């Protein structure tokens, strides 16, 4: 059984369930329209309530959207 975690889009509140190994990148700033930067980190290593971007082509609906990991 694969570990999945919930994330929610900042601004819209839409929830998504992603695998724990989903690639994520930090936000350059806390501004909603910032761009992803920094090292790629698996979702499972993000603390609860952390804000970041999902990196990769597996979730095109999340491209460029700031998300937050649910508690």
N, C-alpha and C positions, 0 to 999 in steps of 0.2 A: 504494500500500500504506500503510495507516494504522499508526502507531507504537502498540504496546501495551506495557504495563508490568505486572509482577506486584506484587500487594500481598498481605499476609497478615494475617489477623485476630489482634490481640493477645489472648492468652488461649486461643484455640482452635487457632490454627495453620492454619486453613483458608485456602488460597490462591485468589486470584481474578485474572483478567487483565482489565485495564481500558484503554481508550484513553488516550493521553497527554493529551488535552484534557479528561479528566474533572475536574469541579470538586471541589476539596477545601477544607476549613477546618481551622484550627489547633484543638488541644485547649486548653481553658482551663487545665488543669493536667495533670500526668502521671498523675493518678489514672484508673483504668480507667472510672469512672462519670462523668467530666466531660462537659460539653456542648460542641458545636462553637461557635466564635466567630471573630471576625476576618474579614479579607478572604478572598474566594474566590480560590484559586490553582490553576492547572492542575496536574495530577499530574506532568507532565513537568518542572516546576520544583522539585519536592520532591527533596531529596537522598536518597541511599540511606540506609536505616535510619531515616528521619524518620517520626514517628508523627503521625497526623492522622485526620480524618473525611472520608468521601466525602459530598459535598453534592449533593442533587438526587434526583429521583424515578426516575431510570433504573436504579438498583440498590437496590430495596427490601430485599433480603436483607442489605445493609450499613448500613441506617439505624440510627444510634445506636451503631454498633460502631467502636471504635478500631482502626485498621489501620496497618501499617508497610509502607513501600515496600521491596521486596526488592532486594538488591544486584545 
